[in-house]
Amino acid sequence: MQALNRNKAVVLFSGGQDSSISLAWALEKFERVETIGFDYGQRHAVELGARTQVRLQIARAFPQWAAKLGGDRLIDLA
Protein backbone atom coordinates (compact mmCIF):
# COMPACT_ATOMS: atom_id res chain seq x y z
CA MET A 1 0.00 0.00 0.00
CA GLN A 2 1.26 3.44 -0.90
CA ALA A 3 1.80 6.05 1.81
CA LEU A 4 -0.64 8.94 1.90
CA ASN A 5 0.82 12.16 0.50
CA ARG A 6 -0.27 14.91 2.84
CA ASN A 7 1.10 17.65 0.60
CA LYS A 8 -1.60 17.23 -2.05
CA ALA A 9 -5.33 17.91 -2.00
CA VAL A 10 -8.37 17.60 -4.24
CA VAL A 11 -11.13 20.19 -3.83
CA LEU A 12 -14.71 19.61 -4.95
CA PHE A 13 -15.07 22.86 -6.90
CA SER A 14 -18.30 24.22 -8.35
CA GLY A 15 -17.03 27.74 -9.03
CA GLY A 16 -19.35 29.23 -6.40
CA GLN A 17 -18.45 31.18 -3.28
CA ASP A 18 -18.24 28.27 -0.86
CA SER A 19 -16.04 26.06 -2.99
CA SER A 20 -13.86 29.05 -3.95
CA ILE A 21 -13.17 29.64 -0.26
CA SER A 22 -12.39 25.92 0.13
CA LEU A 23 -9.98 26.16 -2.80
CA ALA A 24 -8.23 29.20 -1.27
CA TRP A 25 -7.90 27.39 2.06
CA ALA A 26 -6.40 24.32 0.37
CA LEU A 27 -3.97 26.44 -1.66
CA GLU A 28 -2.75 28.02 1.56
CA LYS A 29 -2.29 24.65 3.30
CA PHE A 30 -1.06 22.26 0.59
CA GLU A 31 1.74 22.21 -1.98
CA ARG A 32 -0.45 20.94 -4.84
CA VAL A 33 -4.20 21.30 -5.23
CA GLU A 34 -6.37 19.88 -8.00
CA THR A 35 -10.05 20.58 -8.52
CA ILE A 36 -12.94 18.43 -9.63
CA GLY A 37 -16.53 19.34 -10.41
CA PHE A 38 -19.66 17.38 -11.28
CA ASP A 39 -22.36 18.45 -13.70
CA TYR A 40 -25.47 16.60 -12.63
CA GLY A 41 -27.99 19.00 -14.18
CA GLN A 42 -28.18 21.27 -11.14
CA ARG A 43 -30.18 24.51 -11.26
CA HIS A 44 -27.15 26.69 -10.58
CA ALA A 45 -25.17 25.48 -13.59
CA VAL A 46 -23.90 29.05 -14.12
CA GLU A 47 -21.37 28.36 -11.35
CA LEU A 48 -19.93 25.46 -13.32
CA GLY A 49 -19.42 27.79 -16.26
CA ALA A 50 -17.44 30.16 -14.02
CA ARG A 51 -15.03 27.51 -12.74
CA THR A 52 -12.22 28.18 -15.22
CA GLN A 53 -12.45 31.94 -14.81
CA VAL A 54 -12.48 31.72 -11.01
CA ARG A 55 -9.36 29.52 -11.06
CA LEU A 56 -7.59 32.02 -13.35
CA GLN A 57 -8.58 34.97 -11.18
CA ILE A 58 -7.37 33.23 -8.01
CA ALA A 59 -4.00 32.51 -9.66
CA ARG A 60 -3.69 36.15 -10.80
CA ALA A 61 -4.77 37.66 -7.49
CA PHE A 62 -2.52 35.36 -5.44
CA PRO A 63 0.61 34.62 -7.48
CA GLN A 64 2.08 32.62 -4.60
CA TRP A 65 -0.69 30.05 -5.21
CA ALA A 66 -0.45 29.88 -9.02
CA ALA A 67 2.20 27.13 -9.11
CA LYS A 68 0.26 25.10 -6.53
CA LEU A 69 -2.91 25.04 -8.62
CA GLY A 70 -2.96 21.74 -10.47
CA GLY A 71 -5.35 20.16 -12.91
CA ASP A 72 -9.10 20.50 -13.13
CA ARG A 73 -11.71 17.96 -14.15
CA LEU A 74 -15.41 18.40 -14.84
CA ILE A 75 -17.36 15.15 -14.81
CA ASP A 76 -20.63 15.18 -16.79
CA LEU A 77 -23.27 13.14 -14.97
CA ALA A 78 -26.28 14.85 -16.54
Backbone as JSON, one array per atom type, in Angstrom:
{
  "sequence": "MQALNRNKAVVLFSGGQDSSISLAWALEKFERVETIGFDYGQRHAVELGARTQVRLQIARAFPQWAAKLGGDRLIDLA",
  "N": [[0.84, -1.17, 0.0], [0.5, 2.21, -0.78], [1.98, 5.09, 0.72], [0.19, 7.78, 2.21], [0.08, 10.92, 0.69], [0.47, 13.85, 2.15], [0.8, 16.36, 1.21], [-0.71, 17.05, -0.9], [-3.9, 17.9, -2.33], [-7.37, 17.46, -3.18], [-10.01, 19.38, -4.32], [-13.46, 19.66, -4.2], [-15.0, 21.45, -6.52], [-17.18, 23.89, -7.47], [-17.21, 26.4, -8.5], [-18.58, 28.33, -7.26], [-19.15, 30.55, -4.39], [-18.69, 29.21, -1.88], [-17.15, 26.9, -2.53], [-15.01, 28.17, -3.7], [-13.82, 29.47, -1.56], [-13.05, 27.21, -0.14], [-11.16, 26.22, -1.94], [-9.23, 28.28, -1.84], [-8.42, 28.01, 0.84], [-7.28, 25.42, 0.76], [-5.18, 25.88, -1.05], [-3.57, 27.5, 0.47], [-2.75, 25.75, 2.44], [-1.68, 23.38, 1.3], [0.79, 21.87, -0.92], [0.18, 21.18, -3.53], [-2.75, 21.41, -5.39], [-5.61, 20.09, -6.77], [-8.62, 20.37, -8.71], [-12.03, 19.29, -8.89], [-15.14, 18.91, -10.48], [-18.69, 18.33, -10.72], [-21.16, 17.88, -13.08], [-24.39, 17.57, -12.77], [-26.77, 18.33, -13.76], [-27.73, 20.41, -12.23], [-29.57, 23.24, -10.87], [-28.13, 25.61, -10.58], [-26.23, 25.89, -12.66], [-24.72, 27.89, -13.78], [-22.6, 28.48, -12.13], [-20.84, 26.36, -12.61], [-19.99, 27.04, -15.15], [-18.39, 29.18, -14.55], [-16.14, 28.2, -13.4], [-13.51, 27.87, -14.61], [-12.75, 30.53, -15.06], [-12.78, 31.56, -12.43], [-10.72, 30.06, -11.26], [-8.54, 31.06, -12.78], [-8.59, 33.76, -12.01], [-8.07, 33.56, -9.26], [-5.43, 32.58, -9.35], [-4.18, 34.78, -10.54], [-4.68, 36.86, -8.71], [-3.43, 35.93, -6.44], [-0.43, 35.29, -6.69], [1.41, 33.64, -5.4], [0.1, 31.28, -5.1], [-0.31, 30.28, -7.61], [1.46, 28.36, -8.84], [0.87, 26.18, -7.32], [-1.61, 25.38, -8.04], [-3.14, 22.82, -9.5], [-4.33, 20.43, -11.9], [-7.67, 20.35, -13.39], [-10.86, 18.9, -13.41], [-13.96, 18.24, -14.95], [-16.74, 16.42, -14.49], [-19.25, 14.99, -16.34], [-22.37, 14.19, -15.44], [-24.92, 14.48, -16.15]],
  "CA": [[0.0, 0.0, 0.0], [1.26, 3.44, -0.9], [1.8, 6.05, 1.81], [-0.64, 8.94, 1.9], [0.82, 12.16, 0.5], [-0.27, 14.91, 2.84], [1.1, 17.65, 0.6], [-1.6, 17.23, -2.05], [-5.33, 17.91, -2.0], [-8.37, 17.6, -4.24], [-11.13, 20.19, -3.83], [-14.71, 19.61, -4.95], [-15.07, 22.86, -6.9], [-18.3, 24.22, -8.35], [-17.03, 27.74, -9.03], [-19.35, 29.23, -6.4], [-18.45, 31.18, -3.28], [-18.24, 28.27, -0.86], [-16.04, 26.06, -2.99], [-13.86, 29.05, -3.95], [-13.17, 29.64, -0.26], [-12.39, 25.92, 0.13], [-9.98, 26.16, -2.8], [-8.23, 29.2, -1.27], [-7.9, 27.39, 2.06], [-6.4, 24.32, 0.37], [-3.97, 26.44, -1.66], [-2.75, 28.02, 1.56], [-2.29, 24.65, 3.3], [-1.06, 22.26, 0.59], [1.74, 22.21, -1.98], [-0.45, 20.94, -4.84], [-4.2, 21.3, -5.23], [-6.37, 19.88, -8.0], [-10.05, 20.58, -8.52], [-12.94, 18.43, -9.63], [-16.53, 19.34, -10.41], [-19.66, 17.38, -11.28], [-22.36, 18.45, -13.7], [-25.47, 16.6, -12.63], [-27.99, 19.0, -14.18], [-28.18, 21.27, -11.14], [-30.18, 24.51, -11.26], [-27.15, 26.69, -10.58], [-25.17, 25.48, -13.59], [-23.9, 29.05, -14.12], [-21.37, 28.36, -11.35], [-19.93, 25.46, -13.32], [-19.42, 27.79, -16.26], [-17.44, 30.16, -14.02], [-15.03, 27.51, -12.74], [-12.22, 28.18, -15.22], [-12.45, 31.94, -14.81], [-12.48, 31.72, -11.01], [-9.36, 29.52, -11.06], [-7.59, 32.02, -13.35], [-8.58, 34.97, -11.18], [-7.37, 33.23, -8.01], [-4.0, 32.51, -9.66], [-3.69, 36.15, -10.8], [-4.77, 37.66, -7.49], [-2.52, 35.36, -5.44], [0.61, 34.62, -7.48], [2.08, 32.62, -4.6], [-0.69, 30.05, -5.21], [-0.45, 29.88, -9.02], [2.2, 27.13, -9.11], [0.26, 25.1, -6.53], [-2.91, 25.04, -8.62], [-2.96, 21.74, -10.47], [-5.35, 20.16, -12.91], [-9.1, 20.5, -13.13], [-11.71, 17.96, -14.15], [-15.41, 18.4, -14.84], [-17.36, 15.15, -14.81], [-20.63, 15.18, -16.79], [-23.27, 13.14, -14.97], [-26.28, 14.85, -16.54]],
  "C": [[0.89, 1.24, 0.0], [0.96, 4.38, 0.27], [0.98, 7.24, 1.32], [0.23, 10.18, 1.78], [0.0, 13.3, 1.07], [0.02, 16.3, 2.28], [0.21, 17.96, -0.59], [-3.05, 17.18, -1.59], [-6.16, 17.97, -3.27], [-9.55, 18.34, -3.63], [-12.31, 19.99, -4.77], [-15.09, 21.06, -5.24], [-16.18, 23.11, -7.9], [-18.1, 25.56, -9.05], [-17.8, 28.77, -8.22], [-18.52, 29.74, -5.23], [-17.89, 30.17, -2.28], [-17.06, 27.43, -1.33], [-14.82, 26.9, -3.35], [-13.1, 29.31, -2.66], [-12.43, 28.35, 0.12], [-11.12, 25.78, -0.69], [-8.88, 27.07, -2.25], [-7.6, 28.6, -0.02], [-6.9, 26.29, 1.71], [-5.1, 24.84, -0.24], [-3.03, 27.01, -0.61], [-2.09, 26.88, 2.35], [-1.47, 23.57, 2.6], [-0.14, 22.74, -0.53], [1.15, 22.06, -3.37], [-1.93, 20.7, -4.62], [-4.83, 21.14, -6.61], [-7.84, 20.06, -7.68], [-10.84, 19.61, -9.38], [-14.35, 18.97, -9.43], [-17.42, 18.31, -11.08], [-20.85, 18.14, -11.83], [-23.43, 17.38, -13.66], [-26.82, 17.23, -12.97], [-28.56, 19.92, -13.11], [-28.71, 22.6, -11.67], [-29.15, 25.62, -11.39], [-25.95, 26.33, -11.46], [-24.27, 26.65, -13.99], [-22.58, 29.02, -13.35], [-20.36, 27.46, -12.06], [-19.26, 26.16, -14.49], [-18.36, 28.78, -15.82], [-16.18, 29.51, -13.46], [-13.66, 27.9, -13.3], [-11.81, 29.61, -14.93], [-12.08, 32.19, -13.34], [-11.07, 31.21, -10.72], [-8.3, 30.48, -11.6], [-7.47, 33.27, -12.49], [-7.87, 34.73, -9.85], [-5.86, 33.21, -8.25], [-3.42, 33.9, -9.92], [-3.65, 36.98, -9.53], [-3.77, 37.21, -6.42], [-1.42, 34.58, -6.15], [1.36, 33.54, -6.71], [1.34, 31.28, -4.66], [-0.71, 29.49, -6.63], [0.24, 28.55, -9.32], [1.62, 25.92, -8.37], [-1.02, 24.58, -7.17], [-2.71, 24.04, -9.75], [-4.13, 21.61, -11.42], [-6.78, 20.33, -12.42], [-9.86, 19.51, -13.99], [-13.17, 18.3, -13.9], [-16.04, 17.11, -15.35], [-18.83, 15.39, -15.14], [-21.47, 13.98, -16.38], [-24.71, 13.39, -15.4], [-26.81, 13.96, -17.65]]
}
